[in-house]
Structures are given as structure tokens and as C-alpha cells.
């Protein structure tokens, strides 16, 4: 579902005035609901978490980094072009989902998150 949403986002950003398919508030809510669902498995954070732990978690942290970079690019694009009103909230929440999934993966694999400090 998220892969499909990313294709929609790409179409939305490539031709915002012509695209019939747009990232919507429902898409943002879908991602937020997934975050809530996975956070139920986790203890609340007490320290900052660094990327790492297990390899799958590291890959999810990498996905988060790529998503944050895309978010910054869309912010820059929004200064000169129209972007859909939900594009930035979607990318922001998606990067948070990747962070949550990285923590869940470590927990499921019984690997401690890498704490900062």
C-alpha cells in the first residue's frame, strides 16, 4: 500500500496541475495509524536512538534517511512550484513510520537499539 502511495506521490509532484491522483489526508492518516499500531509493541523512548542494531533495522533507518532527504527536496520545490497540500505531511509521517519499524525490528529480533549518549 505504501509503495502505491509513493507512486501516487511521484505523479502528484511531477505534474501537480494535471494529476488526477493526489496524496490525500487519508493516506497520511493510514501511515499515522500504522505508526500507532507498531508503537504498541514498544516501550516509550527515554533516550535518543542512533541507526543500527540489526541489519534489517539499519536498512529501515536508511529508508528513513532517504525519506527525510525527499522531504527536504519537496520543501525546496514548494518554494518555486505548487506541491500537493498533503505531500509534506505524508513524507514526514512516512519517515516516522520507518523509524518506528526500525525499533520494532530490533525488538522482534531481540537486539537492543543503539542509544545515544
Secondary structure, DSSP 8 states (H G I E B T S, - for coil): -HHHHHHHHHHHHH-TTT-S----HHHHHHHHHHHHHHHTTS----S-EES-SSHHHHHHHHHHHHHHHHHHHHHHHHTTS---TTHHHHHHHHHHHHHHHHHHHHHHTT---EE--
